[in-house]
Amino acid sequence: MYSKAENQRLKQEFWVAFAQKYPRKWLLYDTKIKDLSLKFFVDNTKAQVCVEIEAKPNEKRWAYFEQLEALKTILVAEYLPEVVFQRDYSLENGKTISRIWVEKHPIAVGNRNNWDTIFDFFYEKMNALELFFLEYEDVIKTIKF
């Protein structure tokens, strides 16, 4: 078990090592859609690449989610076959968002032997998610709520 400081240092080393292995600028928060972002997530059980929609009111969040869900067939067939959609996803802090993600498990960020596997997963899946997003960005932006 790591102390809080050791855990922070380990995560910092992890992200630096990832950036060194795959040195590129990721889209992430720069989607040009307020409250819609692409994210990396890793802990000691899993690694995920996600689309998170945090728009308020809920109707706006759901409208973005439904617009993406309408593209699900394409996303599954051409980009991420194992993608999961969840309209109402509860974060640890109690906040409810909409989330679309792919995941690799069991995997542990605390085990440096897993890092290359996580890095490759992140690169492959985020690259596919970004390609999908950039291809269908104009469609996603046309939500009506």
C-alpha positions as CSV (number, residue, x, y, z in Angstrom):
1,M,0.0,0.0,0.0
2,Y,1.4,3.4,-1.0
3,S,1.2,6.6,1.0
4,K,-0.7,9.5,-0.5
5,A,2.6,11.1,-1.5
6,E,4.0,7.9,-3.0
7,N,0.8,7.4,-4.9
8,Q,1.0,10.9,-6.3
9,R,4.6,10.5,-7.3
10,L,3.8,7.1,-9.0
11,K,0.9,8.6,-11.0
12,Q,3.1,11.5,-12.1
13,E,5.8,9.1,-13.2
14,F,3.2,7.1,-15.0
15,W,1.9,10.1,-17.0
16,V,5.4,11.3,-17.8
17,A,6.4,7.8,-19.1
18,F,3.2,7.7,-21.2
19,A,3.9,11.1,-22.7
20,Q,7.5,9.9,-23.5
21,K,6.3,6.8,-25.2
22,Y,3.5,8.5,-27.1
23,P,4.5,12.1,-27.5
24,R,1.5,13.8,-29.1
25,K,-1.2,16.3,-28.3
26,W,-4.4,14.6,-27.5
27,L,-7.8,16.2,-28.1
28,L,-9.2,15.6,-24.5
29,Y,-10.8,18.8,-23.2
30,D,-10.4,20.7,-26.5
31,T,-13.5,19.2,-28.2
32,K,-15.0,22.7,-28.8
33,I,-18.2,21.3,-27.1
34,K,-18.8,22.7,-23.7
35,D,-19.0,20.0,-21.0
36,L,-18.0,17.2,-23.4
37,S,-14.5,15.8,-23.1
38,L,-12.4,12.8,-23.9
39,K,-10.5,11.3,-20.9
40,F,-8.0,8.8,-19.9
41,F,-8.6,7.0,-16.5
42,V,-6.5,4.5,-14.7
43,D,-6.5,3.0,-11.2
44,N,-5.4,-0.2,-9.6
45,T,-8.2,-2.3,-11.2
46,K,-8.7,-0.9,-14.7
47,A,-7.7,1.5,-17.5
48,Q,-10.4,3.4,-19.4
49,V,-10.7,5.7,-22.4
50,C,-13.9,7.7,-22.1
51,V,-16.2,10.4,-23.5
52,E,-17.8,12.2,-20.5
53,I,-20.7,14.6,-20.9
54,E,-21.3,16.8,-17.9
55,A,-23.7,19.4,-19.5
56,K,-26.5,20.9,-17.4
57,P,-29.4,20.8,-17.4
58,N,-29.9,17.0,-17.6
59,E,-31.9,17.4,-20.8
60,K,-28.9,19.0,-22.6
61,R,-26.6,16.2,-21.3
62,W,-29.1,13.6,-22.5
63,A,-29.4,15.2,-25.9
64,Y,-25.6,15.0,-26.4
65,F,-25.7,11.4,-25.2
66,E,-28.6,10.5,-27.6
67,Q,-26.8,12.1,-30.5
68,L,-23.7,9.9,-29.8
69,E,-25.9,6.9,-29.2
70,A,-27.4,7.5,-32.7
71,L,-23.9,7.0,-34.0
72,K,-23.3,3.8,-31.9
73,T,-23.5,1.4,-34.9
74,I,-20.7,3.3,-36.7
75,L,-18.6,3.7,-33.5
76,V,-18.9,-0.1,-32.8
77,A,-18.4,-1.2,-36.4
78,E,-15.5,1.0,-37.4
79,Y,-13.8,2.3,-34.2
80,L,-14.4,0.6,-30.8
81,P,-16.3,-2.7,-31.0
82,E,-16.3,-3.1,-27.2
83,V,-17.7,0.4,-26.3
84,V,-20.1,0.8,-23.4
85,F,-22.8,3.5,-23.2
86,Q,-24.3,4.7,-19.9
87,R,-26.8,7.6,-19.9
88,D,-26.6,8.1,-16.2
89,Y,-23.2,7.3,-14.7
90,S,-22.4,8.1,-11.1
91,L,-19.0,9.4,-10.3
92,E,-17.3,8.7,-6.9
93,N,-18.1,12.3,-5.8
94,G,-21.8,11.6,-6.3
95,K,-22.1,13.7,-9.6
96,T,-24.1,12.1,-12.4
97,I,-22.8,12.4,-15.9
98,S,-23.3,10.5,-19.2
99,R,-20.4,8.3,-20.1
100,I,-19.2,6.3,-23.1
101,W,-16.1,4.2,-22.6
102,V,-13.8,1.2,-23.3
103,E,-11.9,-0.5,-20.6
104,K,-9.1,-2.9,-20.0
105,H,-9.0,-5.0,-16.8
106,P,-7.6,-6.4,-14.6
107,I,-4.8,-3.9,-14.7
108,A,-3.0,-1.9,-12.0
109,V,-1.2,1.4,-12.4
110,G,0.7,0.5,-9.2
111,N,2.5,-2.3,-11.0
112,R,5.1,-0.8,-13.4
113,N,5.1,-4.1,-15.3
114,N,1.6,-3.1,-16.5
115,W,2.5,0.3,-17.8
116,D,3.4,-0.6,-21.4
117,T,0.1,-2.5,-21.7
118,I,-1.8,0.5,-20.4
119,F,0.1,2.9,-22.6
120,D,-0.6,0.8,-25.7
121,F,-4.3,0.5,-24.7
122,F,-4.6,4.2,-24.2
123,Y,-2.9,5.0,-27.5
124,E,-4.9,2.6,-29.6
125,K,-8.3,3.4,-28.0
126,M,-8.0,7.2,-27.7
127,N,-6.7,7.4,-31.2
128,A,-9.7,5.5,-32.4
129,L,-12.1,7.6,-30.3
130,E,-10.5,10.9,-31.5
131,L,-10.8,9.7,-35.2
132,F,-14.5,9.0,-34.6
133,F,-15.1,12.3,-32.8
134,L,-13.3,14.4,-35.5
135,E,-15.2,12.5,-38.3
136,Y,-18.6,13.1,-36.6
137,E,-18.0,16.3,-34.7
138,D,-20.4,18.4,-36.8
139,V,-23.2,15.8,-36.3
140,I,-22.6,15.7,-32.5
141,K,-22.7,19.6,-32.3
142,T,-26.2,19.7,-33.9
143,I,-28.0,18.6,-30.8
144,K,-31.5,20.0,-30.1
145,F,-32.9,20.0,-26.6
